Amino acid sequence: MIHVRLAVTAAAIALLATSCGGTQDTAQHPSQAPLPPGGSASSPATSPTAAASTAPPSASPAPSASSPSASVGASTPATSAPPATIDLSAKSLTGITSPSGHIACLLTDDPAAVRCDVQGAHWNVHTPVNCQLAYGDSAEVGAGRANLSCHGDTVFGVPGAVMVPYGRSARYHDIVCASASNGITCSNAAGHGFMVSREAYRLF
């Protein structure tokens, strides 16, 4: 009987020792979560380079007004002003008109001469007894002095007549005719000539 009790007591002591040892091991070595395949215990920190590469690209600044691309084509080349005098000497016969169309002139060569007719002229003149045609609306000058014309025709409608703007002149060999808002003045190389308009005329 004593041997049976001793055996039971020894078995109980062995069982108790085994139970205490398992509890102490569990306390000293807590269980860890299983690692993912190929992974480590801690997740790696994001690389600064990788973070920078994911940032959106900065917008390029728009070109300013002073940049070369904005200023290309901004300047316009200046155009040269037309000559003050129109040279018609290359023609054997030509005509000019005033911008209003009330004065027309015929220029002829050999020798150079000019005659200007005025449409609707109101000149206070007396028709010479030797003139049986129109008088008091036309003047002419060649190489000598100027005079009023006695004529039965007109110089309006000359083919290719050039309109001379106000402030400009037309040259035909030694004859120069200047156009102005108050009429046309023509003169030769000797300084003789005339000025005609609808209201008046002057010989010089």
Contacts in CASP RR format, 6 or more apart in sequence:
PFRMAT RR
TARGET T0000
AUTHOR 0000-0000-0000
METHOD contacts of the structure
MODEL  1
MIHVRLAVTAAAIALLATSCGGTQDTAQHPSQAPLPPGGSASSPATSPTA
AASTAPPSASPAPSASSPSASVGASTPATSAPPATIDLSAKSLTGITSPS
GHIACLLTDDPAAVRCDVQGAHWNVHTPVNCQLAYGDSAEVGAGRANLSC
HGDTVFGVPGAVMVPYGRSARYHDIVCASASNGITCSNAAGHGFMVSREA
YRLF
32 41 0 8 1.000
35 41 0 8 1.000
63 69 0 8 1.000
63 70 0 8 1.000
64 70 0 8 1.000
65 71 0 8 1.000
82 168 0 8 1.000
84 167 0 8 1.000
84 168 0 8 1.000
84 169 0 8 1.000
85 168 0 8 1.000
85 169 0 8 1.000
85 170 0 8 1.000
85 171 0 8 1.000
85 176 0 8 1.000
86 162 0 8 1.000
86 164 0 8 1.000
86 168 0 8 1.000
86 169 0 8 1.000
86 170 0 8 1.000
86 171 0 8 1.000
87 170 0 8 1.000
87 171 0 8 1.000
88 94 0 8 1.000
88 95 0 8 1.000
88 96 0 8 1.000
88 107 0 8 1.000
88 162 0 8 1.000
88 170 0 8 1.000
88 171 0 8 1.000
88 172 0 8 1.000
89 171 0 8 1.000
89 172 0 8 1.000
89 173 0 8 1.000
91 107 0 8 1.000
91 172 0 8 1.000
92 108 0 8 1.000
92 109 0 8 1.000
93 106 0 8 1.000
93 107 0 8 1.000
93 108 0 8 1.000
93 109 0 8 1.000
93 158 0 8 1.000
94 106 0 8 1.000
94 107 0 8 1.000
94 158 0 8 1.000
94 160 0 8 1.000
94 161 0 8 1.000
94 162 0 8 1.000
94 172 0 8 1.000
95 104 0 8 1.000
95 105 0 8 1.000
95 106 0 8 1.000
95 107 0 8 1.000
95 155 0 8 1.000
95 158 0 8 1.000
95 160 0 8 1.000
95 161 0 8 1.000
95 162 0 8 1.000
96 104 0 8 1.000
96 105 0 8 1.000
96 107 0 8 1.000
96 161 0 8 1.000
96 162 0 8 1.000
96 163 0 8 1.000
96 164 0 8 1.000
96 170 0 8 1.000
96 177 0 8 1.000
96 179 0 8 1.000
96 184 0 8 1.000
97 103 0 8 1.000
97 104 0 8 1.000
97 105 0 8 1.000
97 161 0 8 1.000
97 162 0 8 1.000
97 163 0 8 1.000
97 164 0 8 1.000
98 104 0 8 1.000
98 163 0 8 1.000
98 164 0 8 1.000
98 179 0 8 1.000
98 183 0 8 1.000
98 184 0 8 1.000
99 163 0 8 1.000
99 164 0 8 1.000
99 165 0 8 1.000
99 166 0 8 1.000
99 179 0 8 1.000
101 119 0 8 1.000
101 163 0 8 1.000
102 118 0 8 1.000
102 119 0 8 1.000
102 120 0 8 1.000
102 198 0 8 1.000
103 116 0 8 1.000
103 117 0 8 1.000
103 118 0 8 1.000
103 119 0 8 1.000
103 183 0 8 1.000
103 184 0 8 1.000
103 196 0 8 1.000
103 197 0 8 1.000
104 116 0 8 1.000
104 117 0 8 1.000
104 119 0 8 1.000
104 154 0 8 1.000
104 155 0 8 1.000
104 156 0 8 1.000
104 157 0 8 1.000
104 158 0 8 1.000
104 161 0 8 1.000
105 114 0 8 1.000
105 115 0 8 1.000
105 116 0 8 1.000
105 117 0 8 1.000
105 155 0 8 1.000
105 177 0 8 1.000
105 184 0 8 1.000
105 186 0 8 1.000
106 114 0 8 1.000
106 115 0 8 1.000
106 116 0 8 1.000
106 155 0 8 1.000
106 158 0 8 1.000
107 113 0 8 1.000
107 114 0 8 1.000
107 170 0 8 1.000
107 172 0 8 1.000
107 175 0 8 1.000
107 177 0 8 1.000
108 114 0 8 1.000
109 172 0 8 1.000
109 173 0 8 1.000
111 142 0 8 1.000
111 143 0 8 1.000
112 142 0 8 1.000
112 143 0 8 1.000
112 172 0 8 1.000
112 173 0 8 1.000
112 174 0 8 1.000
112 175 0 8 1.000
112 188 0 8 1.000
113 140 0 8 1.000
113 141 0 8 1.000
113 142 0 8 1.000
113 143 0 8 1.000
113 175 0 8 1.000
114 140 0 8 1.000
114 141 0 8 1.000
114 142 0 8 1.000
114 172 0 8 1.000
114 175 0 8 1.000
114 177 0 8 1.000
114 186 0 8 1.000
115 138 0 8 1.000
115 139 0 8 1.000
115 140 0 8 1.000
115 149 0 8 1.000
115 151 0 8 1.000
115 155 0 8 1.000
116 138 0 8 1.000
116 139 0 8 1.000
116 140 0 8 1.000
116 155 0 8 1.000
116 177 0 8 1.000
116 184 0 8 1.000
116 186 0 8 1.000
116 194 0 8 1.000
116 196 0 8 1.000
117 137 0 8 1.000
117 138 0 8 1.000
117 149 0 8 1.000
117 151 0 8 1.000
117 154 0 8 1.000
117 155 0 8 1.000
117 156 0 8 1.000
118 137 0 8 1.000
118 138 0 8 1.000
118 196 0 8 1.000
118 197 0 8 1.000
118 198 0 8 1.000
118 201 0 8 1.000
119 137 0 8 1.000
119 156 0 8 1.000
119 198 0 8 1.000
120 137 0 8 1.000
120 198 0 8 1.000
121 136 0 8 1.000
121 137 0 8 1.000
121 196 0 8 1.000
121 198 0 8 1.000
121 201 0 8 1.000
122 198 0 8 1.000
122 199 0 8 1.000
123 136 0 8 1.000
123 137 0 8 1.000
123 200 0 8 1.000
123 201 0 8 1.000
125 135 0 8 1.000
125 136 0 8 1.000
125 148 0 8 1.000
127 135 0 8 1.000
127 136 0 8 1.000
127 150 0 8 1.000
128 135 0 8 1.000
128 150 0 8 1.000
130 150 0 8 1.000
131 150 0 8 1.000
133 150 0 8 1.000
133 151 0 8 1.000
133 152 0 8 1.000
134 150 0 8 1.000
134 151 0 8 1.000
134 152 0 8 1.000
135 148 0 8 1.000
135 149 0 8 1.000
135 150 0 8 1.000
135 151 0 8 1.000
136 148 0 8 1.000
136 201 0 8 1.000
138 148 0 8 1.000
138 149 0 8 1.000
138 151 0 8 1.000
138 155 0 8 1.000
139 146 0 8 1.000
139 147 0 8 1.000
139 148 0 8 1.000
139 149 0 8 1.000
139 193 0 8 1.000
139 194 0 8 1.000
139 196 0 8 1.000
139 201 0 8 1.000
139 203 0 8 1.000
140 146 0 8 1.000
140 147 0 8 1.000
140 148 0 8 1.000
140 149 0 8 1.000
140 194 0 8 1.000
141 147 0 8 1.000
141 175 0 8 1.000
141 186 0 8 1.000
141 187 0 8 1.000
141 188 0 8 1.000
141 192 0 8 1.000
141 193 0 8 1.000
141 194 0 8 1.000
142 175 0 8 1.000
142 188 0 8 1.000
142 192 0 8 1.000
143 174 0 8 1.000
143 188 0 8 1.000
143 190 0 8 1.000
144 188 0 8 1.000
144 190 0 8 1.000
144 192 0 8 1.000
145 192 0 8 1.000
145 193 0 8 1.000
145 203 0 8 1.000
146 192 0 8 1.000
146 193 0 8 1.000
146 194 0 8 1.000
146 203 0 8 1.000
146 204 0 8 1.000
147 203 0 8 1.000
148 201 0 8 1.000
148 203 0 8 1.000
162 170 0 8 1.000
164 170 0 8 1.000
164 177 0 8 1.000
164 179 0 8 1.000
164 184 0 8 1.000
165 179 0 8 1.000
166 179 0 8 1.000
166 180 0 8 1.000
166 181 0 8 1.000
167 178 0 8 1.000
167 179 0 8 1.000
167 180 0 8 1.000
168 178 0 8 1.000
168 179 0 8 1.000
169 176 0 8 1.000
169 177 0 8 1.000
169 178 0 8 1.000
169 179 0 8 1.000
170 176 0 8 1.000
170 177 0 8 1.000
170 179 0 8 1.000
174 188 0 8 1.000
174 189 0 8 1.000
175 186 0 8 1.000
175 187 0 8 1.000
175 188 0 8 1.000
176 186 0 8 1.000
176 187 0 8 1.000
177 184 0 8 1.000
177 185 0 8 1.000
177 186 0 8 1.000
178 184 0 8 1.000
178 185 0 8 1.000
178 186 0 8 1.000
182 197 0 8 1.000
183 195 0 8 1.000
183 196 0 8 1.000
183 197 0 8 1.000
184 195 0 8 1.000
184 196 0 8 1.000
184 197 0 8 1.000
185 193 0 8 1.000
185 194 0 8 1.000
185 195 0 8 1.000
186 193 0 8 1.000
186 194 0 8 1.000
187 193 0 8 1.000
187 204 0 8 1.000
191 204 0 8 1.000
192 204 0 8 1.000
193 203 0 8 1.000
193 204 0 8 1.000
194 201 0 8 1.000
194 202 0 8 1.000
194 203 0 8 1.000
194 204 0 8 1.000
195 201 0 8 1.000
195 202 0 8 1.000
195 204 0 8 1.000
196 202 0 8 1.000
END
